[in-house]
Amino acid sequence: MTDVKVKKEFSIGAFMGSILRHQIFIPAAALVILLLINLVGDFFKDSSFFTISLLHNSAGNPVLSGNLISVLDFGSELAILAIGMTLVTAATGGQDISVGATIAIAGSVVLRIVCGADGVAYSVSPGTLILAFGAACVVAMICGAFNGVLVAIFRIQPMIATLILFTAGRSIASWINGGALPRVNAESFTYFAGFIPGIPIPTPFFVAVGCIIIIAIVLKVTNLGLYTQAVGINESSSKLNGINPVSIKILSFVILGLCVAVCGLLKVSRASGITYSVIAKDIEMDAILAVALGGNALSGGKFNMTASIMGAYVIQMLTTTLYRFEVEPDALPAYKAIVVIVLVVISAPTVREKAKSLWTKMTKGQKKVKEVA
């Protein structure tokens, strides 16, 4: 009987050890902690964080509203960016800090085509929208390729290489529309970042699901994931195995450019226009934090796309929670940085290995006590 009990405890210990080692554990644990904090906060607030209401918008269409819906809505934009940022981080061992500025460029291109020289659009045809989005994709991919060439061919550190567009991107976006602030007064244009009539769930969620499905298929049927990790782990060895590190690095930036173009459309759709200095401000930092919170090494190599996407929603949950507790917008980055630093340190491989070692020692100690008994 004692032997059976000891074996059972050891199986539980092994199970717990495997959970602690799993990359999904940290973002999942962080999400649970944030949910518990908000659950406790409900006792001190009049409104519940978890309340979801079915309301009607100005057009009379049913829409879901609540804090969790906001996390689903804005977190989806971040999840799309996290897809591209994960590949760039894995392949280059660096991050792209220009995504916010490139979103401004992509969004400006969309508005330039939709609004034309007049700067105002009262109706938008499907053909015009397809053309505008296609042009935004091409421009964003060119921006990504530009960053990729600087990193892969000229061997400039990614953050330094992308600092060029980070600095000049918003000025380029303003130049595209001649410094004007174009507006789209067509209700159909808001569907991309709002609600499709008859569907109460925010459209960005479906857009994110579509992007996730596409990247999952690409990683499944191609060697992109394998080659990206190989280049990030050891560029010289990957070259000896017939992989072209230059092509993989540039391709990762181009894919990030596509993700940026999607977010650019969502951003200008949400605002029905653009403010160059404000649009997607600091979003690159949240995208990088999502990758880090997902347990991916910022030095490159092995990655877990699912963990990055989950990390994106956790970051948005953190932002929404801080707003819920009435943290001043100016102080928000400081609070977020403190919490994220703690989570990222906990997710570090060294810390996880020490936690595993400590758990092993504890379970061995329990075994000895049982054997003596």
Salt bridges, closest charged atoms under 4 A:
ASP42 OD1 - ARG324 NH2 2.44
ASP73 OD1 - ARG270 NH2 3.03
GLU77 OE1 - LYS267 NZ 2.88
GLU77 OE2 - ARG270 NH2 2.69
GLU235 OE2 - ARG155 NH2 3.17
GLU235 OE1 - LYS249 NZ 2.80
ASP286 OD1 - LYS336 NZ 3.17
GLU326 OE2 - LYS45 NZ 3.72
GLU371 OE2 - LYS367 NZ 3.93
